[in-house]
Amino acid sequence: MTEFSVLDLVPVREGGTLEEAYAATAELARVAEATGCTRFWIAEHHAMEGIAGGATSVVIAHVGHATSSIRIGAGGIMLPNHNPFVIAEQFGTLAALFPGRIDLGLGRAPGAGPELQRALRKDLHRAAELFPQDVVELRALLAGDPEVPIRATPGFGAEVELWMLGSSLFGAQLAARLGLPYAFASHFAPTHLDAALEVYRRDFQPSEALDRPHVMAAMTVFVAESEEEAELIASSQAQSFVRLRTGNPGKLPPPVPGYRDSLPPQARAILDHIGQASAIGAPEQVKAKIDAFVGRTGADEIMLSGATYDPAARVRSLELLQNAVR
């Protein structure tokens, strides 16, 4: 059976507060756990007023205290923004606080302009070039490798499940070489999905962590009682994505009826592109779309993404989906 997990960006809505965003994330995590989801991941983003997951490990701890059994972690940590030692300490701490529950997904994309590079005191493009070496170093720090000259405490020997994230062939190649589970960001970058999964499975080398390939693919999913209602609640994220791609990001806006139909062709093409890995509609419609996507990709897990202006609508979307697929 395909596993389902949840990716949360900790959205901050227009007229809302950070406190409300963190409370909504905790509630969504509780529902994800209650409905049988496998994981609940937080994504690292910086300097975006509509996304509150910048201090990713802190938010993961918040989620951990709100839940008791679901796996929790980062989807992901953009390692070029950090150094491996500090990440080993942070996730070693999380592993001690929430034993047997911590995932650490690693991404290479700096995702930052010059202002953020200066704020982080990092040459992020150079750091991205060192990403493979940093992943190996981080794995050694967490694994308790006796050859490591310094111990991250906490961190050394911590039980943390490493994942490789990607939206191109690079992450697939590295995940295969290191024998790590692989998560593809098809919810916003579907272009290379099929080719990346083929490379990952073809070149996979078993490791102590994993004896055969394990694939997660992300989808944007909105479920409601009717297709019209699902399209309506999905319009908030659609607006945010178009605004981001056209250089005008901000907080999550309220839903707009008929939003897609109001767009010029160029903006509509943006949504059509990411829509290749989306399922929006009533429960049975969404189930059919997910089944077709799993049939195409052979994914072992589906990571569910999608923010709603009303947090209750996202909770209801998850409940309806789980009732349909279980």
N, C-alpha and C positions, 0 to 999 in steps of 0.2 A: 504494500500500500504506500502511496506517495505521502510523504510527511509534509506538514505545513508549519511555517514559522512566520514571524512578524518582524518587519523592519520599521522602526519609528525614527523620524527626524526631529521629534519634539517640536511640532509646529506651534508658532505663536500667531494667533489670529488677530486681525484688525479689531481694535477695541479691547483686546485681551491683555493678560499680564503673563509674566514669566511663571509666577506662582500657579496660575491656572494651567499653563502648559505642562508643568511638571506633575501636577495632580492628575491631569488627563492621561499622561504617559503611564503613571502608576496604575490607574484604573484599567487602561487598555491591556497592560501586562497581566493584571489579575484575570481578566476575561480570557486572554490568550492561554493562560495556564488552565483555567477552568474548562475550556473547550478542547483541550488536548493538543495544543500547539507544542512543537518540539523546542523552539528557541524564540527569544525576544532580543533583538539586536538594536543598538543605538548607533547612528552614523555620525562621524566627526565632520562638522562644518564650522567655519570661522567667519566672523565679521559679517554675518547675515542676520538682520533683525527678525526675520521670520522663522529662524531655526535656532533652537536653544540647546543643542547637544554638543557645544564646543568643548566643555569640560567632560569629555566622554566617560572616563572612568568614574567620575563622581555621579553622573546620572545613572550609570550601571549599578552602582551601590544603592542608589535610591530605588531602582527597580527591584534589586535583590531583596531589600527589606519589605517591599510590598508583595512579594511572592514567596513560595517555599520550595518549589520543585522544578519549574521550567528552567531550561538552560538560558543563561543571559550572557550578553557580551557585546562586542563591537563589530559593526558591519559597515565600515570598519575604522580602524586606526590608520591614518595616512602616515606611514612610518617616516617619510622624508621630513615631516614636520617635527620629528622628535629624535631622540637617540635611543638605541636599543636598551641601554641600562635602565633608564628611567621608566620605559614601558614595562620592562621586566619587574621592576619594583611595584609599579601600579597594579599590574595584573597578578602578581604574586600576592599582593595584599587582598585583592578581590577573591582569589582562590582560597585564601585562608578564611575570609569572611563567609564565603558561600561555597563550601567544598563540593567538588564534583559537578559544578554548574557553569563554569566560566569558559567562554569561547573568546578567541582573539582573531578576528579577521583582519588581514593586513592588505593595504592598498598602496600603490606606488604614486598615484597622481597627486602632485602637490596641490593643485586646485587653488592657486593663490597668485595674486598680482604682486607688483613690487611693494605695495604698502604693507601687505601681510608678511612678505619676506622680511622687511625691515623690522616689523613688530616681533617676529619670531627669532630674529637674529640668525637667520639661516639663508644659505644659498640653496634654495629648494630644488633648482634644476640640477645642481651638482649632487645634492642629496639623493635625488631620484636615480641618478646614475649608479649610486652605491647601494641601491635598494636590495639587490640579491645578497650582497655581503652582509648587510644589516639584518636581513631575515635570518641568515645562517647564525649570526652572532646572537640574535635574540633567542633563537631556538636552543642554542647551546646554554645560554644563561638560565633558561627555564628548565632545561632537561637535567641540569646538575652535572654538566660535562666537567670532568676533573681538569681538563686542559685550560679551562677559562681562568685567566689570571686574577680575576676579582669576582667575588660573589655578590649578587644582588640579594639583599636581605631586607624584606621578604622578596621572594622570586626564585631563588636557587632551588631547583627541584620541585617547583610548584606544578600542580595538576591543572594545566591550561590546554585546551584544545585549539591548536593553530589552524587557521584557514587562509587560503590565498584568494584574494578578490581580484576581479579583472573585468575589463570591457574590451579587451583586444587579445591578440595571440600571445603577447608577452607574459601575462599572468598565467595563462594556460600552460605555457612551456615551463615556467618556473615551478608551478604547482606539480606538474608531472615529474620534473626532475627531483624535487624534494619529497615526493610521495605524500602530498597534503591534499585534503579535500578542497574542492574548487567551487567558488560562488561567482556566477556571472551576473553583471549589472544590466541585464536585459531590459529592466523597467525603464531605463532612460537612454541606453546605448545598445540597441538590439542588432546593429549592423553585422557584427562579427560573431554572433552567438553560435551558429552552427559550425563554423570553421574552428572556433576556439574549443568547443567541446570535442570535436574530432581529434584535434591535436592533443588535447589533454588525455583522452582515453587511449589514443594510439601510443603515446610516448610515456605513459605512466610507469614509474618505477616504485615498487613496493617499499615501504619504510616501516620503522617500528610503530609509527602512528597509524598506518593505514596499509592494508594488504591489497586493496583493489580500488579503482577510481570511484570517487563519490562526488556527484554533481548536484549543486543547488543552482536554480535559475530564478531570478526575481521577476515578478509580475506586478503591474498596477491593477488592483482589484477593488471594485466598488459593487456591493450587493445591496439591493433594497427590495421592497415588496413588488415594485414594478420597474420596468426598464426606464420609464420617464423619471421616476424618483431617483434611480441610480445615476442617470445622466446629470440630474440636477446637483446631487451632492458631489459628483465628480468634477463639476465645473470650477470649484474653488481651486483644486490642484491644477486643473488645466490653465486657469488664469495665471497662477503662480509660475508655471513652467514657461508659458509664452512670455511673461514679463521678464523672467530670468534670461531667456534666450535673446530677448530684444534689448537687454541692458537696463531694465527697470525693475530690479527685484524689490521685494518688500514683504510685509506680513501677509498671512493667508487671508484672502478676501472672502466675503460672503458669496454664496452660490448665485449664479445668474441663469435664469431660464433661457434656453436656446442659445447658450454662449457660443458653441462651436459654429452654428449657422450664421452668427454675426461677424465672424472673422474674415479678413481678407485671405486670398488663396495662400499666400506665403505662410501666414500664421497657422492656417489649417493644415498645411503640409507638415509643420513641426509636430502637431499633435498626431497626425496620421502616422508619422515615422515612429514615435514612441508607442503608438497604439498597437504595434506588431506584437508586443508582449503585454497586453492588457485584457481584462475581462470586466465588462460593465453591464449590469442588467439585473433581472430577477434571478433567484437562486438557480433554477434549472438552466437558464441561459449561461450563467457564469460557469456552472459545473461543466457544461459541454465545451466551453471555450478552454477551460483549464485542462480537461481531458485531452483535447486536441493538441494543446501545447506540450503536455507531458508525452503524448504519443510521438510528437515530432522530435523532442529533445532527449527523451529517455531520462529526464531529471529524476533524481532520487528524492529531492526536496523542492518545494516551491516556497520562496520567500515573498510574502505578501506586503506590498507597499501601497500607500495611498492615504493622503490626509484629507480630513473633512473639516469644514468650518465649525460645525457642531460636533464636539467629541462624541456625543451619544450616537450620532449616525455612524461613526466608524466602529464603535462597539457593536451596534446592531448589524452592521455589514459583516463583521467577523462571525457573529453568532449565526446569521443566516447561512453564510458560506459553510461553516463547520457542520451545521445540520444537513446541508445538501450533500456534502462530500462524504460524511461519515455513515 
